Amino acid sequence: MAATAVADTGFLIALLRDRDVHRDWAAAVAGEFATPWHSCESVLTEAFHLLPRHAVPALAALLRRATVVVSFEFAPHQEAVLGLMQKYADVPMSLADACLVRMTEVLPDPVVLTTDTHFRVYRRNGRRVVQCRMPG
Protein backbone atom coordinates (compact mmCIF):
# COMPACT_ATOMS: atom_id res chain seq x y z
CA MET A 1 0.00 0.00 0.00
CA ALA A 2 1.30 3.45 -0.88
CA ALA A 3 1.81 5.97 1.88
CA THR A 4 -0.87 8.58 2.48
CA ALA A 5 0.81 11.98 2.25
CA VAL A 6 -0.34 14.50 4.87
CA ALA A 7 0.71 18.04 3.92
CA ASP A 8 1.73 20.54 6.61
CA THR A 9 2.00 24.30 6.21
CA GLY A 10 5.80 24.38 5.94
CA PHE A 11 5.82 21.84 3.13
CA LEU A 12 3.22 23.77 1.13
CA ILE A 13 5.01 27.07 1.64
CA ALA A 14 8.38 25.59 0.72
CA LEU A 15 6.87 24.12 -2.43
CA LEU A 16 5.20 27.35 -3.53
CA ARG A 17 7.52 30.14 -2.34
CA ASP A 18 10.25 30.95 -4.85
CA ARG A 19 13.03 31.73 -2.40
CA ASP A 20 12.21 29.28 0.38
CA VAL A 21 15.27 27.59 1.84
CA HIS A 22 13.50 24.21 1.59
CA ARG A 23 12.11 24.62 -1.92
CA ASP A 24 14.34 21.99 -3.57
CA TRP A 25 13.57 19.52 -0.78
CA ALA A 26 9.82 20.13 -1.12
CA ALA A 27 9.89 19.74 -4.90
CA ALA A 28 11.79 16.45 -4.60
CA VAL A 29 9.46 15.10 -1.91
CA ALA A 30 6.37 16.19 -3.87
CA GLY A 31 7.49 13.91 -6.68
CA GLU A 32 7.77 10.93 -4.34
CA PHE A 33 4.20 10.94 -3.07
CA ALA A 34 1.07 10.26 -5.05
CA THR A 35 -1.68 12.82 -4.93
CA PRO A 36 -3.97 13.76 -3.47
CA TRP A 37 -2.01 15.04 -0.50
CA HIS A 38 -4.30 15.24 2.51
CA SER A 39 -4.51 18.26 4.77
CA CYS A 40 -6.87 20.23 6.97
CA GLU A 41 -8.42 23.67 6.95
CA SER A 42 -6.11 24.92 9.72
CA VAL A 43 -3.06 24.17 7.59
CA LEU A 44 -4.60 25.90 4.59
CA THR A 45 -5.46 28.95 6.69
CA GLU A 46 -1.85 29.20 7.84
CA ALA A 47 -0.50 28.65 4.33
CA PHE A 48 -2.76 31.24 2.68
CA HIS A 49 -1.79 33.72 5.40
CA LEU A 50 1.97 33.09 5.24
CA LEU A 51 2.46 32.79 1.48
CA PRO A 52 3.52 35.89 -0.42
CA ARG A 53 0.62 37.34 -2.39
CA HIS A 54 2.00 36.20 -5.75
CA ALA A 55 2.11 32.55 -4.58
CA VAL A 56 -1.51 32.39 -3.34
CA PRO A 57 -2.91 31.46 -6.80
CA ALA A 58 -0.57 28.46 -6.90
CA LEU A 59 -2.03 27.11 -3.65
CA ALA A 60 -5.53 27.73 -4.96
CA ALA A 61 -4.58 25.78 -8.10
CA LEU A 62 -3.39 22.81 -6.00
CA LEU A 63 -6.80 22.79 -4.32
CA ARG A 64 -8.74 23.17 -7.57
CA ARG A 65 -6.83 20.28 -9.17
CA ALA A 66 -7.35 18.18 -6.01
CA THR A 67 -3.59 17.81 -5.60
CA VAL A 68 -4.25 18.91 -2.01
CA VAL A 69 -7.55 17.86 -0.45
CA VAL A 70 -9.14 18.72 2.87
CA SER A 71 -9.88 15.31 4.31
CA PHE A 72 -10.39 16.21 7.94
CA GLU A 73 -13.46 17.47 9.73
CA PHE A 74 -12.71 18.98 13.12
CA ALA A 75 -16.06 18.43 14.87
CA PRO A 76 -15.97 14.62 15.16
CA HIS A 77 -12.35 14.78 16.37
CA GLN A 78 -12.66 17.82 18.63
CA GLU A 79 -11.92 16.07 21.92
CA ALA A 80 -8.96 14.15 20.51
CA VAL A 81 -7.49 17.31 18.93
CA LEU A 82 -7.96 19.40 22.06
CA GLY A 83 -6.48 16.58 24.12
CA LEU A 84 -3.36 16.59 21.93
CA MET A 85 -3.04 20.36 22.30
CA GLN A 86 -3.28 20.00 26.07
CA LYS A 87 -0.77 17.13 26.14
CA TYR A 88 1.76 19.15 24.11
CA ALA A 89 0.99 22.59 25.59
CA ASP A 90 4.65 22.97 26.58
CA VAL A 91 5.83 22.58 22.95
CA PRO A 92 3.31 24.36 22.17
CA MET A 93 1.18 22.49 19.64
CA SER A 94 -0.87 24.55 17.19
CA LEU A 95 -4.38 23.61 16.15
CA ALA A 96 -3.04 22.74 12.70
CA ASP A 97 -0.39 20.40 14.13
CA ALA A 98 -2.94 18.74 16.42
CA CYS A 99 -5.28 18.17 13.47
CA LEU A 100 -2.45 16.64 11.44
CA VAL A 101 -1.44 14.33 14.27
CA ARG A 102 -5.07 13.26 14.61
CA MET A 103 -5.17 12.65 10.85
CA THR A 104 -2.22 10.29 11.24
CA GLU A 105 -4.30 8.35 13.74
CA VAL A 106 -7.18 7.81 11.33
CA LEU A 107 -5.63 7.69 7.83
CA PRO A 108 -3.97 4.55 6.46
CA ASP A 109 -0.15 4.49 6.29
CA PRO A 110 0.29 8.26 6.95
CA VAL A 111 3.46 10.27 6.34
CA VAL A 112 3.49 13.95 7.30
CA LEU A 113 5.36 16.19 4.84
CA THR A 114 6.67 19.00 7.03
CA THR A 115 9.49 21.38 7.86
CA ASP A 116 8.33 21.51 11.50
CA THR A 117 10.69 19.68 13.87
CA HIS A 118 7.97 19.53 16.53
CA PHE A 119 6.69 16.46 14.71
CA ARG A 120 9.71 14.59 16.10
CA VAL A 121 8.23 15.14 19.57
CA TYR A 122 4.57 14.41 18.84
CA ARG A 123 3.20 10.90 19.20
CA ARG A 124 0.11 9.35 17.66
CA ASN A 125 -2.15 6.95 19.47
CA GLY A 126 -0.25 7.63 22.68
CA ARG A 127 3.26 6.39 21.98
CA ARG A 128 3.66 5.78 18.27
CA VAL A 129 6.07 7.98 16.33
CA VAL A 130 4.51 10.22 13.70
CA GLN A 131 6.13 9.20 10.43
CA CYS A 132 7.47 12.31 8.69
CA ARG A 133 9.51 13.53 5.80
CA MET A 134 11.55 16.59 6.77
CA PRO A 135 14.49 18.45 5.27
CA GLY A 136 17.90 17.28 6.39
C-alpha positions in Angstrom: 0.0 0.0 0.0 1.3 3.4 -0.9 1.8 6.0 1.9 -0.9 8.6 2.5 0.8 12.0 2.3 -0.3 14.5 4.9 0.7 18.0 3.9 1.7 20.5 6.6 2.0 24.3 6.2 5.8 24.4 5.9 5.8 21.8 3.1 3.2 23.8 1.1 5.0 27.1 1.6 8.4 25.6 0.7 6.9 24.1 -2.4 5.2 27.4 -3.5 7.5 30.1 -2.3 10.2 31.0 -4.9 13.0 31.7 -2.4 12.2 29.3 0.4 15.3 27.6 1.8 13.5 24.2 1.6 12.1 24.6 -1.9 14.3 22.0 -3.6 13.6 19.5 -0.8 9.8 20.1 -1.1 9.9 19.7 -4.9 11.8 16.5 -4.6 9.5 15.1 -1.9 6.4 16.2 -3.9 7.5 13.9 -6.7 7.8 10.9 -4.3 4.2 10.9 -3.1 1.1 10.3 -5.1 -1.7 12.8 -4.9 -4.0 13.8 -3.5 -2.0 15.0 -0.5 -4.3 15.2 2.5 -4.5 18.3 4.8 -6.9 20.2 7.0 -8.4 23.7 6.9 -6.1 24.9 9.7 -3.1 24.2 7.6 -4.6 25.9 4.6 -5.5 28.9 6.7 -1.8 29.2 7.8 -0.5 28.7 4.3 -2.8 31.2 2.7 -1.8 33.7 5.4 2.0 33.1 5.2 2.5 32.8 1.5 3.5 35.9 -0.4 0.6 37.3 -2.4 2.0 36.2 -5.8 2.1 32.6 -4.6 -1.5 32.4 -3.3 -2.9 31.5 -6.8 -0.6 28.5 -6.9 -2.0 27.1 -3.7 -5.5 27.7 -5.0 -4.6 25.8 -8.1 -3.4 22.8 -6.0 -6.8 22.8 -4.3 -8.7 23.2 -7.6 -6.8 20.3 -9.2 -7.3 18.2 -6.0 -3.6 17.8 -5.6 -4.2 18.9 -2.0 -7.6 17.9 -0.5 -9.1 18.7 2.9 -9.9 15.3 4.3 -10.4 16.2 7.9 -13.5 17.5 9.7 -12.7 19.0 13.1 -16.1 18.4 14.9 -16.0 14.6 15.2 -12.4 14.8 16.4 -12.7 17.8 18.6 -11.9 16.1 21.9 -9.0 14.1 20.5 -7.5 17.3 18.9 -8.0 19.4 22.1 -6.5 16.6 24.1 -3.4 16.6 21.9 -3.0 20.4 22.3 -3.3 20.0 26.1 -0.8 17.1 26.1 1.8 19.1 24.1 1.0 22.6 25.6 4.6 23.0 26.6 5.8 22.6 23.0 3.3 24.4 22.2 1.2 22.5 19.6 -0.9 24.6 17.2 -4.4 23.6 16.1 -3.0 22.7 12.7 -0.4 20.4 14.1 -2.9 18.7 16.4 -5.3 18.2 13.5 -2.5 16.6 11.4 -1.4 14.3 14.3 -5.1 13.3 14.6 -5.2 12.7 10.9 -2.2 10.3 11.2 -4.3 8.4 13.7 -7.2 7.8 11.3 -5.6 7.7 7.8 -4.0 4.5 6.5 -0.1 4.5 6.3 0.3 8.3 6.9 3.5 10.3 6.3 3.5 14.0 7.3 5.4 16.2 4.8 6.7 19.0 7.0 9.5 21.4 7.9 8.3 21.5 11.5 10.7 19.7 13.9 8.0 19.5 16.5 6.7 16.5 14.7 9.7 14.6 16.1 8.2 15.1 19.6 4.6 14.4 18.8 3.2 10.9 19.2 0.1 9.4 17.7 -2.1 6.9 19.5 -0.3 7.6 22.7 3.3 6.4 22.0 3.7 5.8 18.3 6.1 8.0 16.3 4.5 10.2 13.7 6.1 9.2 10.4 7.5 12.3 8.7 9.5 13.5 5.8 11.6 16.6 6.8 14.5 18.4 5.3 17.9 17.3 6.4 
